[in-house]
C-alpha cells in the first residue's frame, strides 16, 4: 500500500510538472535552462534546510556522487535544449518512453547478465514503436516549420540521452545497495553539486531572466514546486523498487502525460504516433513479464496457503 501511495505521488507531481513545462515552453522555449537552474537551486536550498548539519557528514561518500551528478546534469540540460530544436513535446515524450529499453541495455552491459527472452522481445517491440512515432513526428515538423535538420539533431540528442540517462538509475541502485538508502541526501547532492556547471551558461541565463513576463514567472514558480515534489517522489520510489521497475513506472507516467498533452494542447497526433505509442506500452508489458505473471500458478500440496485453506475446511 505504501508503494501505491508513492506511485500516486509520482504520477500526480510529475504529470502536473510536465503539463506546466509544456505551457512554459510554448510561451518561452529559450527559458528551459533557466527553469532547470532554478529547480536545482530550490531543491538545494530545501535540502540544506531539511538535512541541516548532516549535509556535512553524508552517509554516502561525496566522491561517489560525482559520476551521478555529472550524468544527471548532462541529461537535464540536453533534454531541455531539445525544446529549442522544434521537436514537439508529444514526440519528446514518446521517444523518452523507450527508457525501459535503455535501462535494460545499460544493465546488460554493466552487470554482464543476459536479459530474459521476454525482455528482448519487449525491446524490439518498443524500438519499432519509437521508430514509427519518430517518423510520424518528422512529417508533422517538416510540414509545419521546414526545419528538418534541427529536428534530426533534437531527436539524435534525445536518443543519446536515453542511454546516458539510464546510468543515473543504475548508479542510484548501486549506491543504495552499497551504502544504504538515503533518498533525501541523494536528492540534495544530485542537485547541489552540479550548480557550478551552470556558470558556463551564465550569460544566457541572465539574458533570459529579462525576457519572461509576470505570467511566465508564475508558471515557472509552480513548475519548480511540482518538480521538487516529482523528484522527491521518484527518489523515494527508488528506495523501494529496482531501477528497472522505477523506469517502467516512469514510462507509464510519460504515456499519461502524452495523453494529457494530446487532449489539452491539441498536438497533431498522426496514426503513426498512435501505433507507436501502443507498441511502446505493449513492449513494456512484455519486458516486465506482465502477461506471464497474470497466469494462474498451480497450487502445490506443500504450499503453506494450501495447508491453511485445508485446515479451515
N, C-alpha and C positions, 0 to 999 in steps of 0.2 A: 504493500500500500504506500509505503514511503517513497518508493521509486516512481510510482504513478504520480504522486504529488510533484516530484521533481520534474518529471517529464512534462506535466501540465505547465509548470513554470517555464520550462524551456520553450514550449510551443507559444505560450502567451507572450512572454517577453521578446523572443526572437522574431516572431511574426509581426508584432507591433513595431519592432525596431526596423525590420525590413520594409514595412509599409512607409514609415516616416523617412527612411533613407531614400526610397524611390520618389517620394514627394519632393524632398530636398534636391535630389539630383535632377529632377525635371525642371526646377527653377534655376539652380546654380550648379551645373555639373563640374565646374572647376574647383568647387569647395570640398571635394572628397578628402583630400589630405588634411585640410584644416579640421574636418569632422573627426578624422582618426586621431589627430594630435590632441584635440580637446577631450576625446574619450579616454585616451591614455592618461592625460593629466588628472581628470576627475577620478578615475579608478585608482590612480596612485595616491591621491590625497585621501580618498576614502579608506584605502587600505592602511595608510600610515596612521590614521586616526584610530582605526579599529584594532590594529595589531600592537600599536604603542611601542613599548620597549623591546618586544620580541622581534621587531624589524631588524635590530642589530645583532640578534642571535638566531638566525634562521635554522630551522630543523634540517633543511636540505642545504648542503654546502653551496655557497654563492657561485662557485665556478661551474657547477652543474647546470645553472640556469642560462649560461651564456649561449649555448647552442640553441636551446629552446627559444629564448627571446630573439635571437637573430633570425631564425626561421619565421617566427610569428610576425616580426616587423616586416620582413620581405613580402610575405603573403598578404598582409594587410594593405601595404602601400601599393603593391602591384595590382591587387584586385580592385582597389579604388581608382587606379589610373585607367582601368578599362572603361570606366564610365565616360571618359573624355574621348574615347575612340569609337563612338557611335555604335556600341554593342547594346542592344535593347536589354532592359532589366529582365525580361522574360527569358531570353536566351542566356543571359548571365546566370540565372538560377538553374536553368536546365543543365548547362554544362557542369556547374558545380555539384549537381545531383549525382555525378559519376564519382564522387569522392569515395564511395564504397569500394570501387574497383581500385582506385589509387591506394587506399589503405591496405587492400589485400596484396597488391604488388610490392609495396614497401615492406610489409610484414614478411612476405615470402623472401624478399631479398635479404633483409636484416636477420631474420630468425632461421633462414635456410631450411624452411619447412614447407613442403608442397601442400597447396590448398586442397580442400575437398573437391570432388568432382562437381558437385552442385555449385560450389563457389566459382569454379572456372566457367561453367555453363552460364551462370548469372553474369559473369564478367563480359562474356561475348554478347549476351542479350543487351546489357547496359551500353556496351560500346556501340552496337548498332543503333540503339535508341538515341544516343548522344549525336552520332553522325547524321542521322536523319533530321534531328532537331536543329543541328548546326547548319545543314544545307537549307532548311526552311527559313532559318533566321537570315542567312545570306541573301536570299531572294527578297525578303522584306526590306533589308537595309539598302541593298543595291537600288531598289526601285525608289526608295524614299530619299536617300541622301546622295547616292552616287559615290560615296567614299568607301569603296570596296576594299582598298588596300589597308585603310585604317581598321576596318572590321576584321580583316585577316590577322593583323597584328594583335588586336584585342583578344580574339579567340585563341591565338597561339599562347598569349600570356596566361589566359585562364586555364588552358590545358596543362601548361607547365606548372602552374601553381597548385594544380590538383596533386601532383606528385610531391612537390616540395611541402605543401601543407599537410600531407599525410604523415610526415615525420613529426609534426607537432604532437598529434595524438599518441603516436608510438613513444615519443620521448617522455611524455607525461606518464604513460603507463609504466615505463622503465623506472622513472624516478619514484613513483608511488610504491612500486614493488620493492625498491631498494631501501628507501628512507622512510616509508610510511606515508599516509595520506594527509596532506596539509593543503587543502584547496585554497583557503584564504591567502596563505603565504605565497602560493604559486601564482595566484591571480595578481597579487601586488607586484612581485618581482618580474613577471612576464610583461607588465605594463610600465613599470618604473625604469628598468634597465635600458629599454630602447629609446627613452626620451632624448638623450644626447644625439641620437642619429637624425633627429628632425632638424638639427642645425643646418644640415645640407640643403634643406628646402625652406629656410627661414624667410628668405625674401618673398617666395611665393606665398607662404602663409601670411606674412604681413600685408601683402597687397590684397589677398583675398578677404581679409577682415573688413576692409572698407567697401567691398562690393556687395555685402549682404544687407538686405533690408530688415526691418524690425520683424516682419513675418518670418523670414528665414531664420533669424536668431531664435525665435520662439520654437520653431520646428526643430532647430538644432539642439536646444535645451532639452526638449522631450526625447530626442534621439539619444542624447548622451545618457539620460536616466534609464531608458529602456535597454541601451547597450550594456550598461552595468548589470542590470537585472538578468539579461540574457546570458552574458558571460559568466556571471556568478553561478547561475543555474547549471550551465554546461560544465563548469569546473566541479560543482557538487555532484553532478551525474557521473563524472569521470572517476569519482572515488567509489562508486557503487557498481559500475559496469566496465567491461573491457573497452579498449579504444575502438574496436570494430563495432561493438554494439552501440556506442555513442555515435559513431559515424552513421550507422543505419538510422538511428532516431533523427539525427540532423538532416539526413536525406529526405525523410518523410516530411520533416518540418519545412524544408525548402519547397517541396511539392505543394504543401498547403499555401505557402507564400506565393507560389506561382499561380494558383487558382485565384487567390485574392487579387493579385496584380492584374490578371486577365479580366476579372469581373469589374473591378473598380476603375482601373485605368484604361480599359478597353484596348489593350495591346492587341494588335492583329495577330491572332493565333492561327497559323496555317494548319492544314491537315497533317503535314509532316511534324509540326510541333506536337500535335495531339498523339500521333502514333509513337513518336519518340518518347514522350512522357510516359505513356502506357508501358512501353518496353523497359524504360528505366525502373519503374516501380516493380514490374514483373521480374526483372533480372535481380533486383534487390531481394525479393522474396526467395528466389531460388538460391541466392548467395547465402542466405541465413537459414536454409533448410526449413523454411516456414511450412511448405506443403508436407514435408516428411514428418515434422513434429505434430501435425494435425491428425495423423493417422493414429488409430487406437492401438495401444500396445497390448499384446497378450498378457493375461494375468497369470503369474507364476504361483504355484501352490505354496511356495516359500515366501511369497510377498507378505510383508507384515500387515499391509492394508487388507489383504485377502483373509488372513487369520483373524484379524479384528472383526471383520464382517461375519465370519463364520461363528464367532463366539456370541455375536448379538442375535443370531437367528434362533 
